[in-house]
């Protein structure tokens, strides 16, 4: 009887350990699938605003209860203060996109790139009270942001963001519906790579109706909409997550 009881106790112990291991594994998988860099994560990002088109985007995002990241140009922020404050008040993240949006000026030397970001940062802070350190350089970090530029930007305390889904709305402003199809195709590609999708769009080139349809489809797929503020590390072409 003692032997039988001992065996039963041992088996019970093994079963408990097994169930604990399974539960832990499920939690790890669940956490990974819901991490900021998992394929379930979608980052909607808008460049070049705020402008007259930003209001429509904000109306849509509010209706869909989705948050996004707006990489703003300093002069546009200064001339659209109400929209800038609305972006903040509605829970979106503000990133910086510099001042000139002209490659020859912005990338003249590392110091000019940092200077433009600091100027845009000051404008945003003066209007909203927020000191944003999230930046996206004009036309993306490659090939312009060489090692010396990246060191200068990092030293200034900025976190550089690029994208891995180009909507190409800047190429085809007359065909905004096609941009949504391009987005969907690139998200599918990122799914196969098991990585998050950081989508590049522009305030002035986004069709709210088409974007709304895309958001609804992504919601049905149980996607998680995030902003740059949710990520532990920024996504850029020198730190591409899960590659």
MOSUL-V692612 format. One record per residue. BURIAL is 1 if it has 16 or more other ideal C-beta (glycine too) atoms within 10 Angstrom, else 0. Layout:
BEGIN
burial:BURIAL
burial:BURIAL
END
This chain:
BEGIN
burial:0
burial:0
burial:0
burial:0
burial:0
burial:0
burial:0
burial:0
burial:0
burial:0
burial:0
burial:0
burial:0
burial:0
burial:0
burial:0
burial:0
burial:0
burial:0
burial:0
burial:0
burial:0
burial:0
burial:0
burial:0
burial:0
burial:0
burial:0
burial:0
burial:0
burial:0
burial:0
burial:0
burial:0
burial:1
burial:1
burial:1
burial:1
burial:1
burial:1
burial:1
burial:1
burial:1
burial:1
burial:1
burial:1
burial:1
burial:1
burial:1
burial:1
burial:1
burial:0
burial:1
burial:1
burial:1
burial:0
burial:1
burial:1
burial:0
burial:1
burial:1
burial:0
burial:0
burial:0
burial:0
burial:1
burial:1
burial:1
burial:1
burial:1
burial:1
burial:1
burial:1
burial:1
burial:0
burial:1
burial:1
burial:1
burial:0
burial:1
burial:0
burial:0
burial:1
burial:1
burial:0
burial:1
burial:1
burial:1
burial:0
burial:0
burial:0
burial:1
burial:1
burial:1
burial:1
burial:1
burial:1
burial:1
burial:1
burial:0
burial:1
burial:0
burial:0
burial:0
burial:0
burial:1
burial:1
burial:0
burial:0
burial:1
burial:0
burial:1
burial:1
burial:1
burial:1
burial:1
burial:1
burial:1
burial:1
burial:1
burial:1
burial:0
burial:1
burial:1
burial:0
burial:0
burial:1
burial:1
burial:0
burial:0
burial:0
burial:1
burial:0
burial:1
burial:1
burial:1
burial:1
burial:1
burial:0
burial:1
burial:1
burial:0
burial:0
burial:0
burial:1
burial:0
burial:0
burial:0
burial:1
burial:1
burial:0
burial:1
burial:1
burial:0
burial:0
burial:1
burial:0
burial:1
burial:1
burial:1
burial:1
burial:1
burial:1
burial:1
burial:1
burial:1
burial:1
burial:1
burial:1
burial:1
burial:0
burial:0
burial:0
burial:0
burial:0
burial:1
burial:0
burial:1
burial:1
burial:1
burial:0
burial:1
burial:1
burial:0
burial:0
burial:1
burial:1
burial:0
burial:0
burial:1
burial:0
burial:0
burial:0
burial:0
burial:1
burial:1
burial:1
burial:1
burial:1
burial:1
burial:1
burial:1
burial:1
burial:1
burial:1
burial:1
burial:1
burial:1
burial:0
burial:1
burial:1
burial:1
burial:0
burial:1
burial:1
burial:0
burial:0
burial:1
burial:0
burial:0
burial:0
burial:0
burial:1
burial:1
burial:1
burial:1
burial:1
burial:1
burial:0
burial:0
burial:1
burial:0
burial:0
burial:1
burial:1
burial:1
burial:0
burial:0
burial:0
burial:0
burial:1
burial:0
burial:0
END
